[in-house]
């Protein structure tokens, strides 16, 4: 078929435009395709590779690059009878790692493995030893004057499990201890207070601790004091180291307790003194003075400075024993006296 001479230039123009469009589509101005990010496991690590039975081990699985979306990591233990592992764990979008938790079940060795869709597995070895048991019981001092205290320390053979280790305690007279002390998870020792009473001679007191089928003991030597020592505390109606004026200002509503005082002989007299603006004195044949006697002269006369609601009171104690020993005066200048609306308040 012959083409008209007038149609031929139009056909050539269409062909040229089509060819130009082809060149433009293959030119450098086209948008490149974004590279594909490949997420793979870089490794698995454990906070400890040797742990006792019953403990929990923390670990971490790490990626080679940040996860574009959430990535599920499968975990396994080659010997679940020795240790079990939480599975799966998800590494969130934008993160490179996630924590894992492993529970030690029995003595032995196991391999903890991690993988993403079964590819590029990573692993770490965990050894589980015997469960923690009591190792030793030690004392801060082997000898103590009766009426004073020492510190005992219990130590385990390994770190305490996740629930902590409750160590049972007992003591023979003249010492007393709490029924138990808890060693917190991950720690291997803890301290506790051993109280003693005053004695007339030297007495041994056996302190015993038990945990995990094991026991340990230590002997504390409790001795009589070589000198008289005054010691006391003050307790108020609602809090310690506080007294309130009561009975129209004729009594302090609080208790002075000198029962922790010690002496070579039997204590026969407790000499108390106490005051603010004026000092009052009172002697007792026992260690406790309840509702000490005063009058309104114990506090400064009114008017009182604005905002004053209490005064600082000083309390002193001196003791005497039947061997003619007299203690140095014990002084506490930090007591509080609350007028409570009497004596001009």
C-alpha positions as CSV (number, residue, x, y, z in Angstrom):
1,X,0.0,0.0,0.0
2,X,1.4,3.4,-1.0
3,X,1.5,6.3,1.5
4,X,0.6,9.7,0.5
5,X,3.5,12.2,0.4
6,X,1.6,14.5,2.8
7,X,1.1,11.7,5.4
8,X,4.8,10.6,5.4
9,X,6.2,13.6,7.4
10,X,3.5,13.1,10.1
11,X,4.6,9.4,10.5
12,X,8.3,10.4,10.8
13,X,7.4,13.0,13.6
14,X,5.5,10.4,15.6
15,X,8.4,8.0,15.4
16,X,10.9,10.6,16.6
17,X,8.7,11.5,19.6
18,X,8.3,7.9,20.5
19,X,12.1,7.4,20.3
20,X,12.7,10.5,22.5
21,X,10.3,9.1,25.1
22,X,12.3,5.9,25.1
23,X,15.6,7.7,25.8
24,X,13.9,9.7,28.6
25,X,12.7,6.5,30.3
26,X,16.2,5.1,30.4
27,X,18.0,8.4,31.4
28,X,19.8,9.1,34.7
29,X,16.9,11.2,36.0
30,X,14.8,8.1,36.9
31,X,14.3,7.3,40.7
32,X,16.7,4.5,42.0
33,X,15.2,1.5,43.8
34,X,15.9,1.5,47.7
35,X,18.3,-1.3,48.7
36,X,16.9,-4.2,50.8
37,X,17.9,-4.2,54.5
38,X,18.9,-7.7,55.6
39,X,18.3,-8.4,59.3
40,X,20.4,-11.2,60.9
41,X,21.5,-12.3,64.3
42,X,24.8,-11.0,65.4
43,X,25.1,-13.0,68.7
44,X,23.7,-14.1,72.0
45,X,25.3,-13.2,75.4
46,X,24.6,-14.2,79.0
47,X,25.0,-12.1,82.2
48,X,26.8,-15.1,83.7
49,X,27.9,-18.4,82.3
50,X,28.0,-20.2,85.6
51,X,25.1,-20.1,88.0
52,X,23.6,-22.2,90.9
53,X,20.4,-24.2,90.6
54,X,17.3,-22.1,91.2
55,X,18.7,-18.9,89.9
56,X,17.6,-16.8,86.9
57,X,20.1,-15.7,84.3
58,X,19.6,-12.6,82.1
59,X,20.9,-12.6,78.5
60,X,20.7,-10.5,75.3
61,X,20.2,-11.4,71.7
62,X,21.6,-8.8,69.2
63,X,21.0,-8.1,65.5
64,X,23.5,-7.0,62.9
65,X,21.4,-3.9,62.2
66,X,18.3,-2.2,63.5
67,X,15.1,-4.1,62.8
68,X,13.0,-2.4,60.1
69,X,9.9,-4.1,61.7
70,X,9.4,-6.4,64.7
71,X,11.7,-9.4,64.5
72,X,10.8,-12.7,66.3
73,X,13.8,-14.6,67.6
74,X,13.3,-18.3,68.5
75,X,15.3,-19.6,71.5
76,X,16.0,-23.1,72.7
77,X,18.0,-25.0,75.4
78,X,19.9,-28.1,74.3
79,X,19.2,-29.6,77.8
80,X,15.9,-28.3,79.2
81,X,16.4,-30.5,82.3
82,X,19.4,-28.3,83.2
83,X,17.9,-24.9,82.1
84,X,14.9,-23.5,80.4
85,X,14.7,-20.4,78.3
86,X,11.8,-18.1,77.5
87,X,10.8,-18.2,73.8
88,X,10.2,-16.5,71.5
89,X,11.4,-12.9,72.1
90,X,10.6,-10.0,69.9
91,X,13.1,-7.3,68.9
92,X,11.0,-4.1,68.2
93,X,11.2,-2.0,65.1
94,X,14.3,0.3,65.2
95,X,15.9,-1.8,68.0
96,X,19.0,-3.9,67.7
97,X,18.6,-6.2,70.8
98,X,16.2,-7.7,73.3
99,X,16.6,-9.3,76.8
100,X,16.0,-13.0,77.4
101,X,15.5,-14.9,80.6
102,X,16.9,-18.4,81.5
103,X,16.0,-20.4,84.6
104,X,18.6,-22.9,86.0
105,X,16.8,-26.1,86.9
106,X,19.4,-28.7,87.7
107,X,23.2,-29.2,87.8
108,X,24.8,-29.7,84.4
109,X,25.6,-27.9,81.1
110,X,23.4,-26.7,78.3
111,X,23.6,-24.6,75.1
112,X,21.2,-21.7,74.7
113,X,20.6,-21.1,71.0
114,X,18.8,-18.3,69.1
115,X,17.8,-18.1,65.4
116,X,15.5,-16.1,63.1
117,X,13.5,-18.3,60.8
118,X,16.0,-21.1,61.4
119,X,18.9,-19.2,59.8
120,X,22.3,-18.0,61.1
121,X,21.9,-19.6,64.6
122,X,23.9,-18.1,67.5
123,X,24.6,-19.9,70.8
124,X,26.1,-19.6,74.3
125,X,27.0,-22.2,76.9
126,X,25.6,-22.2,80.4
127,X,26.9,-24.3,83.3
128,X,24.6,-24.8,86.3
129,X,26.2,-25.7,89.7
130,X,24.8,-26.8,93.0
131,X,22.1,-24.7,94.6
132,X,23.3,-22.0,97.1
133,X,23.7,-23.2,100.7
134,X,25.1,-21.7,103.8
135,X,28.8,-21.4,103.9
136,X,29.9,-19.4,107.0
137,X,28.7,-17.4,109.9
138,X,31.0,-14.7,111.2
139,X,30.9,-12.1,114.1
140,X,32.1,-8.5,114.0
141,X,33.7,-9.3,117.4
142,X,34.1,-12.6,119.3
143,X,33.7,-10.8,122.7
144,X,31.1,-8.3,123.9
145,X,30.2,-6.7,127.2
146,X,26.7,-7.8,128.1
147,X,24.0,-5.2,127.2
148,X,25.7,-4.3,124.0
149,X,25.3,-5.7,120.4
150,X,27.5,-7.2,117.7
151,X,26.9,-7.8,114.0
152,X,26.7,-11.3,112.5
153,X,27.2,-12.0,108.8
154,X,25.9,-15.1,107.0
155,X,27.5,-16.0,103.6
156,X,26.3,-18.5,101.0
157,X,28.3,-20.8,98.7
158,X,26.7,-19.0,95.7
159,X,24.4,-16.0,94.9
160,X,20.9,-16.2,96.4
161,X,18.2,-17.2,93.9
162,X,15.6,-14.9,92.4
163,X,13.3,-15.3,95.4
164,X,16.1,-14.5,97.8
165,X,17.5,-16.8,100.5
166,X,15.8,-16.9,103.9
167,X,18.5,-18.0,106.5
168,X,17.2,-19.3,109.8
169,X,18.9,-17.9,112.9
170,X,19.0,-19.0,116.6
171,X,21.0,-18.0,119.7
172,X,21.6,-19.2,123.2
173,X,21.2,-17.0,126.2
174,X,22.5,-14.4,127.0
175,X,22.3,-13.5,123.3
176,X,19.2,-13.0,121.1
177,X,18.9,-12.8,117.3
178,X,16.0,-12.3,114.8
179,X,14.3,-15.6,113.7
180,X,15.7,-15.2,110.1
181,X,17.6,-12.9,107.8
182,X,16.9,-12.7,104.0
183,X,19.8,-12.5,101.6
184,X,18.5,-10.6,98.5
185,X,18.6,-12.2,95.0
186,X,22.0,-12.0,93.4
187,X,23.8,-11.4,96.7
188,X,25.7,-14.0,98.7
189,X,25.8,-12.4,102.2
190,X,23.8,-10.3,104.7
191,X,24.3,-9.0,108.2
192,X,22.1,-9.1,111.3
193,X,22.2,-7.7,114.8
194,X,23.0,-9.9,117.9
195,X,21.7,-8.4,121.1
196,X,23.0,-9.4,124.6
197,X,21.9,-8.9,128.2
198,X,24.0,-7.8,131.1
199,X,25.8,-10.7,132.9
200,X,27.6,-11.2,136.2
201,X,30.5,-13.1,134.7
202,X,31.6,-14.4,131.3
203,X,29.1,-16.5,129.5
204,X,29.4,-18.2,126.0
205,X,26.5,-17.8,123.6
206,X,26.3,-20.0,120.5
207,X,24.8,-18.3,117.4
208,X,23.5,-20.7,114.7
209,X,22.4,-20.1,111.1
210,X,20.9,-22.6,108.6
211,X,20.1,-22.6,104.9
212,X,20.0,-25.0,102.0
213,X,20.6,-28.1,104.2
214,X,23.8,-26.6,105.7
215,X,24.4,-25.0,109.1
216,X,27.1,-22.9,110.6
217,X,27.7,-21.5,114.1
218,X,29.9,-19.1,116.0
219,X,30.5,-18.6,119.7
220,X,30.1,-15.2,121.2
221,X,31.7,-14.5,124.6
222,X,29.5,-12.2,126.7
223,X,31.4,-10.6,129.6
224,X,30.5,-8.5,132.6
225,X,31.5,-4.8,132.2
226,X,34.7,-3.5,133.7
227,X,33.2,-0.1,134.4
228,X,29.8,1.5,134.9
229,X,28.4,2.9,131.7
230,X,25.1,4.8,131.6
231,X,22.9,4.4,128.5
232,X,19.3,5.6,128.0
233,X,16.5,6.5,125.6
234,X,13.5,8.7,125.7
235,X,10.1,7.8,124.3
236,X,7.1,10.1,124.1
237,X,3.3,9.5,123.7
238,X,3.5,9.4,119.9
239,X,7.3,9.5,119.0
240,X,10.8,9.0,120.4
241,X,12.9,11.8,121.8
242,X,9.8,13.9,122.5
243,X,8.1,14.9,125.8
244,X,5.0,17.0,126.3
245,X,3.9,19.1,129.3
246,X,0.8,17.7,131.0
247,X,-1.0,17.9,134.3
248,X,-1.0,21.8,134.2
249,X,2.8,21.8,133.6
250,X,3.7,19.6,136.6
251,X,4.6,16.4,134.6
252,X,6.4,15.4,131.5
253,X,4.4,12.9,129.4
254,X,7.3,10.7,128.4
255,X,9.5,7.8,129.6
256,X,13.2,7.8,130.3
257,X,14.6,4.2,130.0
258,X,18.1,3.4,131.2
259,X,17.8,-0.4,131.0
260,X,20.8,-0.6,128.5
261,X,23.1,0.8,131.2
262,X,25.8,-1.7,132.4
263,X,28.1,-1.9,135.4
264,X,30.5,-4.4,137.0
265,X,28.1,-4.9,139.9
266,X,24.4,-4.7,140.3
267,X,23.1,-1.2,139.4
268,X,21.3,0.2,142.4
269,X,20.6,3.8,141.5
270,X,19.7,5.8,138.3
271,X,20.2,9.5,138.8
272,X,18.3,11.6,136.2
273,X,18.4,15.3,135.4
274,X,16.4,17.1,132.7
275,X,15.4,20.6,131.7
276,X,15.3,23.6,129.4
277,X,15.3,26.9,131.2
278,X,15.5,25.1,134.6
279,X,16.9,21.6,135.4
280,X,15.1,19.1,137.5
281,X,16.5,16.0,139.1
282,X,15.0,12.6,140.1
283,X,16.6,9.3,141.2
284,X,15.1,5.9,140.7
285,X,15.9,2.4,142.0
286,X,15.0,0.9,138.6
287,X,16.0,1.8,135.0
288,X,12.7,3.4,134.0
289,X,11.4,6.8,134.9
290,X,7.9,7.4,133.7
291,X,6.1,10.9,133.8
292,X,9.0,12.9,135.3
293,X,8.0,15.6,137.7
294,X,8.5,19.3,136.7
295,X,6.8,22.7,136.9
296,X,6.3,25.6,134.5
297,X,9.8,27.0,135.3
298,X,11.2,24.3,133.0
299,X,10.4,26.5,130.0
300,X,11.3,30.2,129.5
301,X,8.6,32.6,130.7
302,X,6.2,34.1,128.1
303,X,5.9,35.9,125.8
304,X,7.4,33.5,123.4
305,X,8.9,34.4,120.0
306,X,6.5,34.0,117.1
307,X,6.4,30.5,115.6
308,X,7.9,28.8,118.7
309,X,6.0,25.5,119.3
310,X,8.7,23.5,121.2
311,X,12.0,23.7,123.1
312,X,15.2,21.7,123.0
313,X,15.6,19.8,126.3
314,X,18.7,18.1,127.7
315,X,18.4,14.8,129.6
316,X,21.3,13.3,131.6
317,X,21.8,10.0,133.4
318,X,24.4,8.7,135.9
319,X,24.3,5.2,137.4
320,X,25.7,3.6,140.6
321,X,26.3,-0.1,141.3
322,X,26.7,-2.1,144.6
323,X,30.5,-2.2,144.1
324,X,30.6,1.6,144.4
325,X,31.2,2.2,140.7
326,X,29.8,5.4,139.3
327,X,29.4,6.0,135.6
328,X,30.3,9.0,133.6
329,X,27.2,11.1,133.0
330,X,25.4,10.2,129.7
331,X,24.0,13.3,128.0
332,X,21.4,13.7,125.3
333,X,20.8,17.4,124.3
334,X,18.5,16.6,121.4
335,X,15.2,15.9,123.1
336,X,12.1,18.0,122.2
337,X,9.7,19.5,124.8
338,X,6.2,20.5,123.6
339,X,4.3,22.8,125.9
340,X,1.0,21.7,124.5
341,X,-1.0,24.8,125.5
342,X,0.1,25.0,129.2
343,X,2.5,27.2,131.1
344,X,1.6,30.3,129.1
345,X,1.3,28.8,125.7
